[in-house]
Amino acid sequence: MTRAKSMRTRQAEEQLRKIEAHIQANKRPRWVEINPNGAGNENGNGTEFHPKLQFPNYNGVEPRAWLRRSDRYFNIYRITDAIKKLEMATLHLEGYVKALYFSFTSLEDK
């Protein structure tokens, strides 16, 4: 009985190794093509490739950490325009911070 059990265990371990190898072989990062000059050709000259990153959401906790992560995002994707930065940041506000921001901007419009 132990021999049959060890045989099943070895078969299960082998199956897991095959599954893990398949997962590792098919794991491809999502990349984003960035072309800062708007130029380039089919050979990819003038382009850079960066991993696709999520812009960090902000819910009112740890503002300095969120600002550091946001700055890193802007640096990686070479976003320098202050208006674009503001638009991107306001899209990723959550909870009471989002309500506070939009109530503040609606008061400015009046």
Distance bins in CASP14 RR format, pairs under 12 A and 6 or more apart:
PFRMAT RR
TARGET T0000
AUTHOR 0000-0000-0000
RMODE 2
METHOD distances of the structure
MODEL  1
1 7 0 0 0 0 0 1 0 0 0 0 0
1 8 0 0 0 0 0 1 0 0 0 0 0
2 8 0 0 0 0 0 1 0 0 0 0 0
2 9 0 0 0 0 1 0 0 0 0 0 0
3 9 0 0 0 0 0 1 0 0 0 0 0
3 10 0 0 0 0 0 1 0 0 0 0 0
4 10 0 0 0 0 0 1 0 0 0 0 0
4 11 0 0 0 0 0 1 0 0 0 0 0
5 11 0 0 0 0 0 1 0 0 0 0 0
5 12 0 0 0 0 0 1 0 0 0 0 0
6 12 0 0 0 0 0 1 0 0 0 0 0
6 13 0 0 0 0 0 1 0 0 0 0 0
7 13 0 0 0 0 0 1 0 0 0 0 0
7 14 0 0 0 0 0 1 0 0 0 0 0
8 14 0 0 0 0 0 1 0 0 0 0 0
8 15 0 0 0 0 0 1 0 0 0 0 0
9 15 0 0 0 0 0 1 0 0 0 0 0
9 16 0 0 0 0 0 1 0 0 0 0 0
10 16 0 0 0 0 0 1 0 0 0 0 0
10 17 0 0 0 0 0 1 0 0 0 0 0
11 17 0 0 0 0 0 1 0 0 0 0 0
11 18 0 0 0 0 0 1 0 0 0 0 0
12 18 0 0 0 0 0 1 0 0 0 0 0
12 19 0 0 0 0 0 1 0 0 0 0 0
13 19 0 0 0 0 0 1 0 0 0 0 0
13 20 0 0 0 0 0 1 0 0 0 0 0
14 20 0 0 0 0 0 1 0 0 0 0 0
14 21 0 0 0 0 0 1 0 0 0 0 0
15 21 0 0 0 0 0 1 0 0 0 0 0
15 22 0 0 0 0 0 1 0 0 0 0 0
16 22 0 0 0 0 0 1 0 0 0 0 0
16 23 0 0 0 0 0 1 0 0 0 0 0
17 23 0 0 0 0 0 1 0 0 0 0 0
17 24 0 0 0 0 0 1 0 0 0 0 0
18 24 0 0 0 0 0 1 0 0 0 0 0
18 25 0 0 0 0 0 1 0 0 0 0 0
19 25 0 0 0 0 0 1 0 0 0 0 0
19 26 0 0 0 0 0 1 0 0 0 0 0
20 26 0 0 0 0 0 1 0 0 0 0 0
20 27 0 0 0 0 0 1 0 0 0 0 0
21 27 0 0 0 0 0 1 0 0 0 0 0
28 51 0 0 0 0 0 1 0 0 0 0 0
28 52 0 0 0 0 0 1 0 0 0 0 0
29 49 0 0 0 0 1 0 0 0 0 0 0
29 50 0 0 0 0 1 0 0 0 0 0 0
29 51 1 0 1 0 0 0 0 0 0 0 0
29 52 1 0 0 1 0 0 0 0 0 0 0
29 53 0 0 0 0 0 1 0 0 0 0 0
30 49 0 0 0 0 0 1 0 0 0 0 0
30 50 0 0 0 0 0 1 0 0 0 0 0
30 51 1 0 0 1 0 0 0 0 0 0 0
30 52 1 0 1 0 0 0 0 0 0 0 0
30 53 0 0 0 0 1 0 0 0 0 0 0
30 54 0 0 0 0 0 1 0 0 0 0 0
31 47 0 0 0 0 0 1 0 0 0 0 0
31 48 0 0 0 0 1 0 0 0 0 0 0
31 49 1 0 1 0 0 0 0 0 0 0 0
31 50 1 0 0 1 0 0 0 0 0 0 0
31 51 1 0 0 1 0 0 0 0 0 0 0
31 52 1 0 0 1 0 0 0 0 0 0 0
31 53 0 0 0 0 0 1 0 0 0 0 0
32 47 0 0 0 0 0 1 0 0 0 0 0
32 48 0 0 0 0 1 0 0 0 0 0 0
32 49 1 0 0 1 0 0 0 0 0 0 0
32 50 1 0 1 0 0 0 0 0 0 0 0
32 51 1 0 0 1 0 0 0 0 0 0 0
32 52 1 0 1 0 0 0 0 0 0 0 0
32 53 0 0 0 0 1 0 0 0 0 0 0
32 54 0 0 0 0 0 1 0 0 0 0 0
32 73 0 0 0 0 0 1 0 0 0 0 0
32 76 0 0 0 0 1 0 0 0 0 0 0
32 77 0 0 0 0 1 0 0 0 0 0 0
32 78 0 0 0 0 0 1 0 0 0 0 0
33 40 0 0 0 0 0 1 0 0 0 0 0
33 44 0 0 0 0 1 0 0 0 0 0 0
33 46 0 0 0 0 0 1 0 0 0 0 0
33 47 1 0 1 0 0 0 0 0 0 0 0
33 48 1 0 0 1 0 0 0 0 0 0 0
33 49 1 0 1 0 0 0 0 0 0 0 0
33 50 0 0 0 0 1 0 0 0 0 0 0
33 51 0 0 0 0 0 1 0 0 0 0 0
33 52 0 0 0 0 0 1 0 0 0 0 0
33 77 0 0 0 0 0 1 0 0 0 0 0
34 40 0 0 0 0 0 1 0 0 0 0 0
34 44 0 0 0 0 0 1 0 0 0 0 0
34 46 0 0 0 0 1 0 0 0 0 0 0
34 47 1 0 0 1 0 0 0 0 0 0 0
34 48 1 0 1 0 0 0 0 0 0 0 0
34 49 1 0 0 1 0 0 0 0 0 0 0
34 50 1 0 1 0 0 0 0 0 0 0 0
34 51 0 0 0 0 0 1 0 0 0 0 0
34 52 0 0 0 0 0 1 0 0 0 0 0
34 53 0 0 0 0 0 1 0 0 0 0 0
34 75 0 0 0 0 0 1 0 0 0 0 0
34 76 0 0 0 0 1 0 0 0 0 0 0
34 77 1 0 0 1 0 0 0 0 0 0 0
34 78 1 0 0 1 0 0 0 0 0 0 0
34 79 0 0 0 0 0 1 0 0 0 0 0
35 41 0 0 0 0 0 1 0 0 0 0 0
35 44 0 0 0 0 1 0 0 0 0 0 0
35 45 0 0 0 0 1 0 0 0 0 0 0
35 46 1 0 0 1 0 0 0 0 0 0 0
35 47 1 0 1 0 0 0 0 0 0 0 0
35 48 1 0 0 1 0 0 0 0 0 0 0
35 49 0 0 0 0 0 1 0 0 0 0 0
35 50 0 0 0 0 0 1 0 0 0 0 0
35 77 0 0 0 0 0 1 0 0 0 0 0
35 78 0 0 0 0 0 1 0 0 0 0 0
36 46 1 0 0 1 0 0 0 0 0 0 0
36 47 0 0 0 0 1 0 0 0 0 0 0
36 48 1 0 0 1 0 0 0 0 0 0 0
36 50 0 0 0 0 0 1 0 0 0 0 0
36 76 0 0 0 0 0 1 0 0 0 0 0
36 77 0 0 0 0 1 0 0 0 0 0 0
36 78 1 0 1 0 0 0 0 0 0 0 0
36 79 0 0 0 0 0 1 0 0 0 0 0
36 80 0 0 0 0 0 1 0 0 0 0 0
37 44 0 0 0 0 0 1 0 0 0 0 0
37 45 0 0 0 0 0 1 0 0 0 0 0
37 46 1 0 0 1 0 0 0 0 0 0 0
37 47 0 0 0 0 1 0 0 0 0 0 0
37 48 0 0 0 0 0 1 0 0 0 0 0
37 78 0 0 0 0 0 1 0 0 0 0 0
38 44 0 0 0 0 0 1 0 0 0 0 0
38 45 0 0 0 0 0 1 0 0 0 0 0
38 46 0 0 0 0 1 0 0 0 0 0 0
38 47 0 0 0 0 1 0 0 0 0 0 0
38 48 0 0 0 0 0 1 0 0 0 0 0
38 78 0 0 0 0 0 1 0 0 0 0 0
39 45 0 0 0 0 1 0 0 0 0 0 0
39 46 1 0 0 1 0 0 0 0 0 0 0
39 47 0 0 0 0 1 0 0 0 0 0 0
40 46 1 0 1 0 0 0 0 0 0 0 0
40 47 1 0 0 1 0 0 0 0 0 0 0
40 48 0 0 0 0 0 1 0 0 0 0 0
41 47 0 0 0 0 1 0 0 0 0 0 0
48 76 0 0 0 0 1 0 0 0 0 0 0
48 77 0 0 0 0 0 1 0 0 0 0 0
48 78 0 0 0 0 1 0 0 0 0 0 0
49 76 0 0 0 0 0 1 0 0 0 0 0
49 77 0 0 0 0 0 1 0 0 0 0 0
50 72 0 0 0 0 0 1 0 0 0 0 0
50 73 0 0 0 0 0 1 0 0 0 0 0
50 75 0 0 0 0 0 1 0 0 0 0 0
50 76 1 0 1 0 0 0 0 0 0 0 0
50 77 1 0 0 1 0 0 0 0 0 0 0
50 78 0 0 0 0 1 0 0 0 0 0 0
51 73 0 0 0 0 0 1 0 0 0 0 0
51 76 0 0 0 0 1 0 0 0 0 0 0
51 77 0 0 0 0 0 1 0 0 0 0 0
52 73 0 0 0 0 0 1 0 0 0 0 0
52 76 0 0 0 0 0 1 0 0 0 0 0
52 77 0 0 0 0 0 1 0 0 0 0 0
53 69 0 0 0 0 1 0 0 0 0 0 0
53 70 0 0 0 0 0 1 0 0 0 0 0
53 72 0 0 0 0 1 0 0 0 0 0 0
53 73 1 0 0 1 0 0 0 0 0 0 0
53 74 0 0 0 0 0 1 0 0 0 0 0
53 75 0 0 0 0 0 1 0 0 0 0 0
53 76 1 0 0 1 0 0 0 0 0 0 0
53 77 1 0 0 1 0 0 0 0 0 0 0
53 79 0 0 0 0 0 1 0 0 0 0 0
54 69 0 0 0 0 1 0 0 0 0 0 0
54 70 0 0 0 0 0 1 0 0 0 0 0
54 73 0 0 0 0 1 0 0 0 0 0 0
54 76 0 0 0 0 0 1 0 0 0 0 0
54 77 0 0 0 0 0 1 0 0 0 0 0
54 88 0 0 0 0 0 1 0 0 0 0 0
54 91 0 0 0 0 0 1 0 0 0 0 0
54 92 0 0 0 0 1 0 0 0 0 0 0
55 66 0 0 0 0 0 1 0 0 0 0 0
55 69 0 0 0 0 1 0 0 0 0 0 0
55 70 1 0 0 1 0 0 0 0 0 0 0
55 71 0 0 0 0 0 1 0 0 0 0 0
55 72 0 0 0 0 0 1 0 0 0 0 0
55 73 1 0 1 0 0 0 0 0 0 0 0
55 74 0 0 0 0 1 0 0 0 0 0 0
55 76 0 0 0 0 0 1 0 0 0 0 0
55 77 0 0 0 0 1 0 0 0 0 0 0
55 79 0 0 0 0 1 0 0 0 0 0 0
55 84 0 0 0 0 0 1 0 0 0 0 0
55 85 0 0 0 0 0 1 0 0 0 0 0
55 87 0 0 0 0 0 1 0 0 0 0 0
55 88 1 0 1 0 0 0 0 0 0 0 0
55 89 0 0 0 0 1 0 0 0 0 0 0
55 90 0 0 0 0 0 1 0 0 0 0 0
55 91 1 0 0 1 0 0 0 0 0 0 0
55 92 1 0 1 0 0 0 0 0 0 0 0
55 93 0 0 0 0 0 1 0 0 0 0 0
56 62 0 0 0 0 0 1 0 0 0 0 0
56 63 0 0 0 0 0 1 0 0 0 0 0
56 65 0 0 0 0 1 0 0 0 0 0 0
56 66 1 0 1 0 0 0 0 0 0 0 0
56 67 0 0 0 0 1 0 0 0 0 0 0
56 68 0 0 0 0 1 0 0 0 0 0 0
56 69 1 0 1 0 0 0 0 0 0 0 0
56 70 1 0 0 1 0 0 0 0 0 0 0
56 71 0 0 0 0 0 1 0 0 0 0 0
56 72 0 0 0 0 1 0 0 0 0 0 0
56 73 1 0 0 1 0 0 0 0 0 0 0
56 74 0 0 0 0 0 1 0 0 0 0 0
56 88 0 0 0 0 0 1 0 0 0 0 0
56 89 0 0 0 0 1 0 0 0 0 0 0
56 91 0 0 0 0 0 1 0 0 0 0 0
56 92 1 0 0 1 0 0 0 0 0 0 0
56 93 0 0 0 0 0 1 0 0 0 0 0
56 94 0 0 0 0 0 1 0 0 0 0 0
57 66 0 0 0 0 1 0 0 0 0 0 0
57 69 0 0 0 0 1 0 0 0 0 0 0
57 70 0 0 0 0 0 1 0 0 0 0 0
57 73 0 0 0 0 0 1 0 0 0 0 0
57 88 0 0 0 0 0 1 0 0 0 0 0
57 89 0 0 0 0 0 1 0 0 0 0 0
57 90 0 0 0 0 0 1 0 0 0 0 0
57 91 0 0 0 0 1 0 0 0 0 0 0
57 92 1 0 1 0 0 0 0 0 0 0 0
57 93 1 0 0 1 0 0 0 0 0 0 0
57 94 1 0 1 0 0 0 0 0 0 0 0
57 95 0 0 0 0 1 0 0 0 0 0 0
57 97 0 0 0 0 1 0 0 0 0 0 0
57 98 0 0 0 0 1 0 0 0 0 0 0
58 64 0 0 0 0 0 1 0 0 0 0 0
58 65 0 0 0 0 1 0 0 0 0 0 0
58 66 1 0 1 0 0 0 0 0 0 0 0
58 67 0 0 0 0 1 0 0 0 0 0 0
58 68 0 0 0 0 0 1 0 0 0 0 0
58 69 0 0 0 0 1 0 0 0 0 0 0
58 70 0 0 0 0 1 0 0 0 0 0 0
58 88 0 0 0 0 0 1 0 0 0 0 0
58 89 1 0 0 1 0 0 0 0 0 0 0
58 90 0 0 0 0 1 0 0 0 0 0 0
58 91 0 0 0 0 0 1 0 0 0 0 0
58 92 1 0 0 1 0 0 0 0 0 0 0
58 93 1 0 1 0 0 0 0 0 0 0 0
58 94 1 0 0 1 0 0 0 0 0 0 0
58 95 0 0 0 0 1 0 0 0 0 0 0
58 96 0 0 0 0 0 1 0 0 0 0 0
58 97 1 0 0 1 0 0 0 0 0 0 0
58 98 0 0 0 0 1 0 0 0 0 0 0
58 100 0 0 0 0 0 1 0 0 0 0 0
58 101 0 0 0 0 1 0 0 0 0 0 0
59 65 0 0 0 0 0 1 0 0 0 0 0
59 66 0 0 0 0 1 0 0 0 0 0 0
59 92 0 0 0 0 1 0 0 0 0 0 0
59 93 1 0 0 1 0 0 0 0 0 0 0
59 94 1 0 1 0 0 0 0 0 0 0 0
59 95 1 0 1 0 0 0 0 0 0 0 0
59 96 0 0 0 0 1 0 0 0 0 0 0
59 97 1 0 0 1 0 0 0 0 0 0 0
59 98 0 0 0 0 1 0 0 0 0 0 0
59 99 0 0 0 0 0 1 0 0 0 0 0
59 100 0 0 0 0 0 1 0 0 0 0 0
60 66 1 0 0 1 0 0 0 0 0 0 0
60 67 0 0 0 0 0 1 0 0 0 0 0
60 92 0 0 0 0 0 1 0 0 0 0 0
60 93 0 0 0 0 1 0 0 0 0 0 0
60 94 1 0 0 1 0 0 0 0 0 0 0
60 95 0 0 0 0 1 0 0 0 0 0 0
60 96 1 0 0 1 0 0 0 0 0 0 0
60 97 1 0 1 0 0 0 0 0 0 0 0
60 98 0 0 0 0 1 0 0 0 0 0 0
60 99 0 0 0 0 0 1 0 0 0 0 0
60 100 0 0 0 0 1 0 0 0 0 0 0
60 101 0 0 0 0 0 1 0 0 0 0 0
61 94 0 0 0 0 1 0 0 0 0 0 0
61 95 0 0 0 0 0 1 0 0 0 0 0
61 96 0 0 0 0 0 1 0 0 0 0 0
61 97 0 0 0 0 1 0 0 0 0 0 0
62 68 0 0 0 0 1 0 0 0 0 0 0
62 69 0 0 0 0 1 0 0 0 0 0 0
62 70 0 0 0 0 0 1 0 0 0 0 0
62 97 0 0 0 0 0 1 0 0 0 0 0
63 69 0 0 0 0 0 1 0 0 0 0 0
63 70 0 0 0 0 0 1 0 0 0 0 0
63 89 0 0 0 0 0 1 0 0 0 0 0
63 93 0 0 0 0 0 1 0 0 0 0 0
63 97 0 0 0 0 1 0 0 0 0 0 0
64 70 0 0 0 0 0 1 0 0 0 0 0
64 71 0 0 0 0 0 1 0 0 0 0 0
65 71 0 0 0 0 0 1 0 0 0 0 0
65 72 0 0 0 0 0 1 0 0 0 0 0
66 72 0 0 0 0 0 1 0 0 0 0 0
66 73 0 0 0 0 0 1 0 0 0 0 0
66 89 0 0 0 0 1 0 0 0 0 0 0
66 92 0 0 0 0 1 0 0 0 0 0 0
66 93 0 0 0 0 0 1 0 0 0 0 0
66 94 0 0 0 0 0 1 0 0 0 0 0
66 97 0 0 0 0 1 0 0 0 0 0 0
67 73 0 0 0 0 0 1 0 0 0 0 0
67 74 0 0 0 0 0 1 0 0 0 0 0
67 85 0 0 0 0 0 1 0 0 0 0 0
67 89 0 0 0 0 1 0 0 0 0 0 0
68 74 0 0 0 0 0 1 0 0 0 0 0
68 75 0 0 0 0 0 1 0 0 0 0 0
69 75 0 0 0 0 0 1 0 0 0 0 0
69 76 0 0 0 0 0 1 0 0 0 0 0
69 89 0 0 0 0 0 1 0 0 0 0 0
69 92 0 0 0 0 0 1 0 0 0 0 0
70 76 0 0 0 0 0 1 0 0 0 0 0
70 77 0 0 0 0 0 1 0 0 0 0 0
70 79 0 0 0 0 1 0 0 0 0 0 0
70 85 1 0 0 1 0 0 0 0 0 0 0
70 86 0 0 0 0 0 1 0 0 0 0 0
70 88 0 0 0 0 1 0 0 0 0 0 0
70 89 1 0 0 1 0 0 0 0 0 0 0
70 90 0 0 0 0 0 1 0 0 0 0 0
70 91 0 0 0 0 0 1 0 0 0 0 0
70 92 0 0 0 0 1 0 0 0 0 0 0
70 93 0 0 0 0 0 1 0 0 0 0 0
71 77 0 0 0 0 0 1 0 0 0 0 0
71 79 0 0 0 0 0 1 0 0 0 0 0
71 80 0 0 0 0 0 1 0 0 0 0 0
71 85 0 0 0 0 1 0 0 0 0 0 0
71 88 0 0 0 0 0 1 0 0 0 0 0
71 89 0 0 0 0 0 1 0 0 0 0 0
72 79 0 0 0 0 0 1 0 0 0 0 0
73 79 1 0 0 1 0 0 0 0 0 0 0
73 84 0 0 0 0 0 1 0 0 0 0 0
73 85 0 0 0 0 1 0 0 0 0 0 0
73 88 0 0 0 0 1 0 0 0 0 0 0
73 89 0 0 0 0 1 0 0 0 0 0 0
73 92 0 0 0 0 1 0 0 0 0 0 0
74 80 1 0 0 1 0 0 0 0 0 0 0
74 81 0 0 0 0 1 0 0 0 0 0 0
74 82 0 0 0 0 0 1 0 0 0 0 0
74 84 0 0 0 0 1 0 0 0 0 0 0
74 85 1 0 1 0 0 0 0 0 0 0 0
74 86 0 0 0 0 0 1 0 0 0 0 0
74 87 0 0 0 0 0 1 0 0 0 0 0
74 88 1 0 0 1 0 0 0 0 0 0 0
74 89 0 0 0 0 1 0 0 0 0 0 0
75 85 0 0 0 0 0 1 0 0 0 0 0
77 84 0 0 0 0 1 0 0 0 0 0 0
77 85 0 0 0 0 0 1 0 0 0 0 0
77 88 0 0 0 0 1 0 0 0 0 0 0
78 84 0 0 0 0 0 1 0 0 0 0 0
78 85 0 0 0 0 0 1 0 0 0 0 0
79 85 1 0 0 1 0 0 0 0 0 0 0
79 86 0 0 0 0 0 1 0 0 0 0 0
79 87 0 0 0 0 0 1 0 0 0 0 0
79 88 1 0 0 1 0 0 0 0 0 0 0
79 89 0 0 0 0 0 1 0 0 0 0 0
81 87 0 0 0 0 1 0 0 0 0 0 0
81 88 0 0 0 0 1 0 0 0 0 0 0
82 88 0 0 0 0 0 1 0 0 0 0 0
82 89 0 0 0 0 0 1 0 0 0 0 0
83 89 0 0 0 0 0 1 0 0 0 0 0
83 90 0 0 0 0 0 1 0 0 0 0 0
84 90 0 0 0 0 0 1 0 0 0 0 0
84 91 0 0 0 0 0 1 0 0 0 0 0
85 91 0 0 0 0 0 1 0 0 0 0 0
85 92 0 0 0 0 0 1 0 0 0 0 0
86 92 0 0 0 0 0 1 0 0 0 0 0
86 93 0 0 0 0 0 1 0 0 0 0 0
86 101 0 0 0 0 0 1 0 0 0 0 0
86 105 0 0 0 0 0 1 0 0 0 0 0
87 93 0 0 0 0 0 1 0 0 0 0 0
87 105 0 0 0 0 0 1 0 0 0 0 0
89 97 0 0 0 0 0 1 0 0 0 0 0
89 98 0 0 0 0 0 1 0 0 0 0 0
89 101 0 0 0 0 1 0 0 0 0 0 0
90 97 0 0 0 0 1 0 0 0 0 0 0
90 98 0 0 0 0 1 0 0 0 0 0 0
90 100 0 0 0 0 0 1 0 0 0 0 0
90 101 1 0 0 1 0 0 0 0 0 0 0
90 102 0 0 0 0 1 0 0 0 0 0 0
90 104 0 0 0 0 0 1 0 0 0 0 0
90 105 0 0 0 0 1 0 0 0 0 0 0
91 98 0 0 0 0 1 0 0 0 0 0 0
91 101 0 0 0 0 0 1 0 0 0 0 0
91 102 0 0 0 0 0 1 0 0 0 0 0
92 98 0 0 0 0 1 0 0 0 0 0 0
92 101 0 0 0 0 0 1 0 0 0 0 0
93 99 0 0 0 0 1 0 0 0 0 0 0
93 100 0 0 0 0 1 0 0 0 0 0 0
93 101 1 0 1 0 0 0 0 0 0 0 0
93 102 0 0 0 0 1 0 0 0 0 0 0
93 103 0 0 0 0 0 1 0 0 0 0 0
93 104 0 0 0 0 0 1 0 0 0 0 0
93 105 0 0 0 0 0 1 0 0 0 0 0
94 100 0 0 0 0 0 1 0 0 0 0 0
94 101 0 0 0 0 0 1 0 0 0 0 0
95 101 0 0 0 0 1 0 0 0 0 0 0
95 102 0 0 0 0 0 1 0 0 0 0 0
96 102 0 0 0 0 0 1 0 0 0 0 0
96 103 0 0 0 0 0 1 0 0 0 0 0
97 103 0 0 0 0 0 1 0 0 0 0 0
97 104 0 0 0 0 0 1 0 0 0 0 0
98 104 0 0 0 0 0 1 0 0 0 0 0
98 105 0 0 0 0 0 1 0 0 0 0 0
99 105 0 0 0 0 0 1 0 0 0 0 0
99 106 0 0 0 0 0 1 0 0 0 0 0
100 106 0 0 0 0 0 1 0 0 0 0 0
100 107 0 0 0 0 0 1 0 0 0 0 0
101 107 0 0 0 0 0 1 0 0 0 0 0
101 108 0 0 0 0 0 1 0 0 0 0 0
102 108 0 0 0 0 0 1 0 0 0 0 0
102 109 0 0 0 0 0 1 0 0 0 0 0
103 109 0 0 0 0 0 1 0 0 0 0 0
103 110 0 0 0 0 0 1 0 0 0 0 0
104 110 0 0 0 0 0 1 0 0 0 0 0
END
